[in-house]
Amino acid sequence: MLHDNIDDALNAYVGRSTRLKSQDDTRLRTVIFLTGTILAHFAKNFKNMAKATKDVTVVFAFSSAAESNKPATADLVGQEYRVKIELSFIHLIFREVEELKEIPSRDYDPSALAILASISAMAHEFTHAIFGHFEKQPTVLLNGVVYEEEFEADRGGGIGIVSVLADPFASKLLEDYVKLKNPSDVLEVGFLSHWLLVTVVSLFPKPILNYPDSSTRALAYNMGLISTTALAEVATSGDIMLSFVYACHLGRKIGIDLLSADRFLEIILGVEAAQKDLNAKVIDDIVTRRAETMVATKF
């Protein structure tokens, strides 16, 4: 069942006997409620930061159908796009971090990872809509293996996190409920949360289409997060790169306590390797020249 209101969707989902189970339903409710509330506020910032090529109507919808194998989707319905996320998928991500009592040397709540992971998933689908991916044939690269539109949407996932950071209302919610108190915290969790997202998605049955490998797609997300943060001037270039380094360090520490520990750690190693493969000058250009560089890179 689809809901336009997060309260209705949340109540319907937690009442289902077929849903996933958690040890702490109060914490779960907070994660789902925050995710839905933030999504309702970030669309305008996202369109501006993503430099949308289409002026389209996008409606967020929440599904309480308890189908955790269907994370986030975007469909053209009449003249508007309906971007939908399954609350059970948010729950699935939450379960990965539910056993984490704390992040080493950090004050923020580990459940922040589930919130930002879900937001980046929705931003990915939002990107498909505002860049007109549904109106054209997929751009096939490398003998049909890599789809350019997926890389663009992965970058959009990173832009989604910065859109939240630039929204005072959303930032205040994150500070009040999960103690993300400054841009560096949000960026750090932004990196960690997406690696968590691709970890969970990579465990699903493989799609018919041959999508890029998880680590490469995570790198595309990183580029979107880094370049848009620089463009929005919400953090210094030094803080941006330090957030990435700290995220890798923390990821190794917390990774062993996740449900899918081995896969999560594998993703981090893959991202680090892919990041090192990029010319250091490209990274520097992304920070200094911002969005202009995105056109010149393979991501």
Salt bridges, closest charged atoms under 4 A:
ASP4 OD1 - ARG82 NH2 3.73
ASP25 OD2 - ARG19 NH2 2.54
GLU67 OE2 - LYS70 NZ 3.57
GLU86 OE2 - LYS84 NZ 3.82
ASP109 OD1 - ARG27 NH2 3.17
GLU149 OE2 - LYS136 NZ 3.67
GLU150 OE1 - HIS124 NE2 3.12
GLU150 OE2 - HIS128 NE2 3.17
GLU150 OE1 - ARG217 NH2 2.76
GLU152 OE1 - HIS133 NE2 2.54
GLU152 OE2 - ARG155 NH2 3.97
ASP154 OD1 - HIS124 ND1 3.07
ASP154 OD2 - ARG217 NE 2.72
ASP176 OD2 - LYS172 NZ 2.86
GLU188 OE2 - ARG106 NE 2.73
GLU233 OE2 - ARG290 NH2 3.66
GLU266 OE2 - ARG263 NH1 2.83
GLU272 OE1 - ARG252 NH2 2.46
ASP285 OD2 - LYS281 NZ 3.05
ASP285 OD2 - ARG289 NH1 3.79
GLU292 OE1 - ARG289 NE 3.53
